[in-house]
């Protein structure tokens, strides 16, 4: 039976149980992610990290959540109160909704009912995830606008520009997966990788583009320009406190887990084991596939933390230029290459001919990139004339600033 046929037989109570399971797992993963990120970054920076609350500081994230809940909940006088309250709810809700189409396990037995840990199997499941992620940014934009302050508004506007830039590249990176799998259903894409190489290897450029785009999509370093403490205080959530701020905090980490789960599903074989260890998928009645799935998700989360502890934040112009002038053109070129290779292979072309075409494309891309690098270096080596003197009169500076007396400084103010 296919995943869609299994899910069609799920009773309503089982769907509710699976939804509760996904919610609890996401919240627990958030708590452990906060603790893990602090410990890993502390290790990278030669610090101890949380080690006071609980063994190894394991309860530190829970203590922080209790602290946020007990803080005073303030709403600025200039804020639009209704939108101000709704914005964090939008961000948190859409973060959870993405898991509705993610297959967490293969066929398992839950309370005597044969099922899979997936709420629904839409024919366009991947597009559903992208649509939900697009709606989630409205929570950030509305939070910045409704705060009635300049800096949160700038943070919200930056986030909207960021999502527009990197969601296009993310969507284009998935087109090659659709071409190879012949489906947009998450369960069918996982099944297509069962007896072949994972798409993370076969479609490696798509995998790299998606990995970069998902960091920009989740507002994480080095792409956390919607928060940018040095320029925007705290970004779009500057005016938020207590549980409303906690919802934004929760949404950020759930989004990290969601994009990592989608990357696992599309590029790393989903819940399937590493090639050669397929026999482990039958352990624990099929529940061991859940362990394989979350091991891959944790791997992606470690990469998120690694980037945060390693790379500095990009300048805004560098960030936008990288999205529009590098990722999007590279995605379009790669789609053309994949589509051509797919047509050649389906028409019965020999493998040497296919490899020859791929080699020619690689050489052309290398030549173009080399030409761009040389032209850029040539522009950088150009000498520019010094700035000319201003055309407007400029007052002369004092010869010796230490001789300025009290009267020249405005007199005695005491």
Secondary structure, DSSP 8 states (H G I E B T S, - for coil): --HHHHHHT--HHHHHHHHHHHHHHHHHHHHHHHHHHHHHHHHHTT---S-SSSGGGTTHHHHHHHHHHHS-----TTS-HHHHHHHHHHHHHHHHHGGGG---SSEEEETTEEEES-S---TTHHHHHHHHHHHHHHHHHHHHHHTTSHHHHHHHHHHHHHHHHHHHHHHHHTHHHHHHHS---HHHHHHHTTTS--HHHHTHHHHHHHHHHHHHHTT-TTS-TTT-HHHHTTGGGTT--HHHHHHHHHHHHHHHHHHHHHHHHHHS-TT---TT-GGGGGGGGGTHHHHHHHHHHHHHHHHHHHHHHH-----HHHHHHHIIIIIHHHHHHHHHHHHHHHHHHHTT--HHHHHHHHHHHHHHHHHHHHHHHHHHHHHHH---------SS------S-GGG--TTTTTS---
